């Protein structure tokens, strides 16, 4: 008697960008409430979720391997064990992709919020999960999260979950941390400033030949709401007006240049395009690519 499956297949999806291969990995999902959004009421959000056939705020947490020039980088490290059992599965996804943590040569972070950087270390031991990797991040990130005065201005939750977490995660990588302001940060990967969500929030443009992919980080957290309404910001934005301005600029860039995009909180695997619609934008998911 055949038995029905009890789990999904491993969340691993490959996408070729010229000579570069990008592999989308799932760290899991985060279930949140409307309270994390600023500038939108339940009366406005409810029909947007209904139109998308979504039950509410369920946020994908994605990471990406980048195979380029004979080297291997990982963009983001997932949530570790900081944010509950529904996320923190990146190491399992890496294993399913046939990659061991020690294979990673560089970890590129769009920023240092715990759903992006908490997987850098083992929470129980404080040891680095990626023993052979350099940590590559915009110079504003370690500067901000190591700033005692900025930490003192935060809420108790922010002090513990953001500032203390970032310091703990950076600690074992201090001797092999490389910061940047812009430019190429890994072969074929160029930093695109998108500050506002955090002081150093950065998108990465992957280019090979005529093909490009924009990994836009946290430009969007909740696509059902923020794509049609880019004015909606998040309670975790360091500078909400700057975050909104960056989102509008990234949307305009993606639509004008017909860029393939992906992000850490677009529904897995997250590849698609931004198109103009009336006076705003719409996200169009890319069809599953059958060949590599």
Residue pairs with C-beta under 8 A, 6 or more apart in sequence:
10 92
10 93
10 96
10 97
11 24
11 25
11 26
11 93
11 96
11 268
11 269
12 23
12 24
12 25
12 93
12 96
12 97
13 23
13 24
13 268
13 269
13 288
14 21
14 22
14 23
14 24
14 292
15 21
15 22
15 23
15 24
15 213
15 269
15 271
15 289
15 292
16 22
16 211
16 289
16 292
17 206
17 207
17 208
17 211
17 212
17 213
17 260
18 207
18 208
18 209
18 210
18 211
19 68
19 208
19 209
20 66
20 67
20 68
20 188
20 206
20 208
21 65
21 66
21 67
21 292
22 64
22 65
22 66
22 67
22 206
22 213
22 215
22 262
23 64
23 65
23 67
23 97
24 62
24 63
24 64
24 262
24 268
24 269
24 270
24 271
25 62
25 63
25 64
25 65
25 90
25 93
25 94
25 97
26 60
26 61
26 62
26 63
26 89
26 90
26 93
26 268
26 269
27 61
27 62
27 63
27 76
27 78
27 79
27 87
27 88
27 89
27 90
27 93
27 115
27 119
28 61
28 78
28 79
28 86
28 87
28 88
28 89
29 58
29 59
29 60
29 61
29 86
29 87
30 58
30 59
30 61
30 79
30 83
30 84
30 86
30 87
30 115
31 56
31 57
31 58
31 59
31 86
32 57
32 58
32 59
33 56
33 57
34 40
34 42
34 45
34 57
35 235
36 57
36 221
36 234
36 235
36 236
37 45
37 57
37 222
37 225
37 232
37 233
37 234
37 235
38 232
38 233
38 234
38 235
38 237
38 240
39 229
39 231
39 232
39 233
40 225
40 229
40 232
44 229
45 224
45 225
48 224
48 225
48 228
48 229
49 55
49 56
49 224
49 225
51 224
52 224
54 224
57 222
59 221
59 222
59 265
60 264
60 265
60 266
60 267
60 268
60 270
61 78
61 79
61 87
61 115
61 264
61 265
62 76
62 262
62 263
62 264
62 265
62 266
62 268
62 269
62 270
63 74
63 75
63 76
63 77
63 78
63 90
63 93
63 119
63 264
64 74
64 75
64 76
64 215
64 262
65 72
65 73
65 74
65 75
65 94
65 97
65 99
66 72
66 73
66 74
66 75
66 108
66 186
66 188
66 189
66 206
68 186
68 187
68 188
68 189
68 206
68 208
69 187
69 188
71 105
71 106
71 186
71 187
72 99
72 103
72 104
72 105
73 104
73 105
73 106
73 107
73 108
73 136
73 186
73 189
74 104
74 106
74 107
74 108
74 130
74 133
75 107
75 108
75 109
75 110
75 204
75 215
76 108
76 109
76 110
76 116
76 117
76 119
76 264
77 90
77 107
77 109
77 116
77 117
77 118
77 119
77 120
77 129
77 130
78 87
78 88
78 89
78 90
78 91
78 115
78 116
78 118
78 119
79 87
79 88
79 90
79 114
79 115
79 118
79 119
80 88
80 114
80 118
80 119
80 120
80 121
80 122
80 123
81 88
81 118
81 123
82 88
82 114
82 115
82 118
82 123
82 161
82 165
83 114
83 115
83 118
87 115
88 118
88 119
90 119
91 101
91 119
91 129
94 100
94 101
101 129
101 130
101 131
102 130
102 131
102 132
103 132
104 130
104 132
104 133
105 132
105 133
105 134
106 133
106 134
106 135
106 136
106 186
107 120
107 130
107 133
107 134
107 135
107 136
108 136
108 137
108 185
108 186
108 189
108 204
109 116
109 117
109 135
109 136
109 137
109 141
110 116
110 194
110 201
110 202
110 203
110 204
110 215
110 217
110 218
110 264
111 117
111 137
111 138
111 141
111 197
111 198
111 200
111 201
111 202
111 217
111 218
112 137
112 141
112 142
112 145
112 162
112 166
112 169
112 170
112 198
112 200
113 162
113 198
113 218
113 236
114 161
114 162
114 165
115 264
116 217
116 218
116 264
117 165
117 166
117 169
118 165
118 169
119 129
120 128
120 129
120 130
120 135
120 169
120 170
120 172
120 173
121 127
121 128
121 129
121 168
121 169
121 171
121 172
122 129
126 168
126 171
126 172
127 172
128 172
128 173
133 173
133 176
134 173
134 176
134 177
134 178
135 170
135 173
135 176
135 177
135 178
136 177
136 178
136 179
136 180
136 185
136 186
137 177
137 178
137 179
137 180
137 200
138 179
138 180
138 181
138 191
138 193
138 200
138 201
138 202
139 179
139 180
139 181
139 200
140 195
140 198
140 199
140 200
141 166
141 179
141 198
141 199
141 200
142 166
142 170
142 177
142 179
143 199
143 200
144 150
144 198
144 199
144 200
144 238
145 151
145 162
145 163
145 166
145 167
145 170
146 166
146 167
146 170
150 163
151 159
151 163
151 164
154 162
154 163
162 236
170 177
180 191
181 191
182 190
182 191
182 193
183 190
183 191
184 190
184 191
185 191
185 204
188 206
188 207
188 208
189 204
189 205
189 206
190 204
190 205
190 207
191 202
191 203
191 204
191 205
192 202
192 203
192 204
192 205
192 214
192 250
193 202
193 203
193 246
194 201
194 202
194 203
194 216
194 217
194 219
194 246
194 249
194 250
195 201
195 202
195 239
195 242
195 246
196 237
196 238
196 239
196 240
196 241
196 242
196 243
196 244
196 245
196 246
196 247
197 217
197 218
197 219
197 234
197 236
197 237
197 238
197 243
197 246
198 238
199 238
199 239
201 217
201 218
201 243
201 246
202 217
203 214
203 215
203 216
203 217
203 219
203 250
204 214
204 215
204 217
205 212
205 213
205 214
205 215
206 212
206 213
206 214
206 215
211 260
212 257
212 259
212 260
213 259
213 260
213 261
213 262
213 271
214 250
214 253
214 254
214 259
214 260
214 261
214 262
215 261
215 262
215 263
216 250
216 254
216 261
216 262
216 263
217 263
217 264
218 263
218 264
218 265
219 246
219 247
219 250
219 251
219 263
220 226
220 227
220 247
220 263
220 265
220 266
220 283
221 234
221 265
222 232
222 265
223 265
223 266
223 267
223 283
225 232
226 232
226 247
227 251
227 274
227 280
227 281
227 282
227 283
228 277
228 280
228 281
228 282
229 280
230 244
230 247
230 248
230 251
230 280
230 281
231 244
233 240
233 243
233 244
234 240
234 243
237 243
251 274
251 281
253 259
254 261
254 273
254 274
255 273
255 274
255 275
255 276
255 281
258 273
259 273
259 274
260 271
260 272
260 273
260 286
261 271
261 272
261 273
261 274
262 269
262 270
262 271
262 272
263 270
264 270
266 272
266 283
267 285
271 285
271 286
272 283
272 284
272 285
272 286
273 283
273 284
273 286
274 281
274 282
274 283
274 284
275 281
275 282
275 283
275 284
276 282
